[in-house]
Amino acid sequence: MRYTPNDIRGATFSKRLRGVDESELQVFLGSLADQVEQQERELATVRERLLQLERELERYRSLDQGLRDTLLEVKTTSEGARETARKEAELILREAELRAEQVMAKGRDERRALGRDLETLRDRRDSFVRRIRHLLEQQLELVELLSTTEVAGEDVPDGNAKEDSRGGSAADF
């Protein structure tokens, strides 16, 4: 059975012969009651402080869990961002490689086209040179013919010579 300070102060005992001194007993019980009362107050204070500390501990645990959740989320987000950045970099690299290949292919095509154009121009030049050479050879033959005709003293008009619009013949040139 648990006794309160009031139980101790109000306790009565039966009287017997050769019993204890009543006044000493009352002083002792009063002192004992005061000590129990002091300990109950201290216990109540300690219990209140314990409750306060438990609430504070729960708040810290909640904060701790919140921080852990936040850290986990940050870690997950940063890993996701890193992975996204890596994939984006790979995509950019692949696109750059594709563009570079396209530019190279276009350059090769243009080089081939320029090569064909150059070959066509060379062919045209060679044809032009042949025609000019042929024309010059004809003109030389005509000059030789005219010079041999004048040397012989003959002024024989060539039957192939045609008159131009100014009244002269082609041989006059």
C-alpha positions, 0 to 999 in steps of 0.5 A: 500500500502506498501512503501519502503525506496526509496518510502519514500525518493522520495515522493513529496507533493503538496505545499499549503499555510501554509504547512509544512516546507520542510526541516523538512519534508525531515529530518523526511522522511529520518529518517523514511526511514532509520528506515524502511530500518533497519527493512527490513534488520532485517526482512530479517535476521530474515527470513533467520534465520527462514529458517535456523532453519526450515531446521534444525528442519526438519533435527532433525525431520528426525533424530528423526524419524530415531531413532524412527524407529531404536528403534522400529526395535531394540525392534522388533528384541530383542523380536524376538530374545527372542522368538526364544531363548525361543522356542529353550530352549523349544525344547532343554528341550523337546529333553533332556526329550526325551533322558532321557526317552530313556535312562531310557527305555534302562536302564529298558530293560537292567535291565530286560535282566540282570534279565533274564540272572541272572535267566538263570545263577541261573538255570544253577548253580542249574542244575550243582549243581544237576548233581554234587550232583548226580555224587557225590552220585553215587561216594559215592555209588561206594565207599561204594560198594567197601568198603563193598566188601573189608571188606567181603574179596571178591575181586569180580570185578563188572560186570559194571566196565569197563577197561580204556585205562591204563588197570585198571577198573573204580572201581579202582578209 
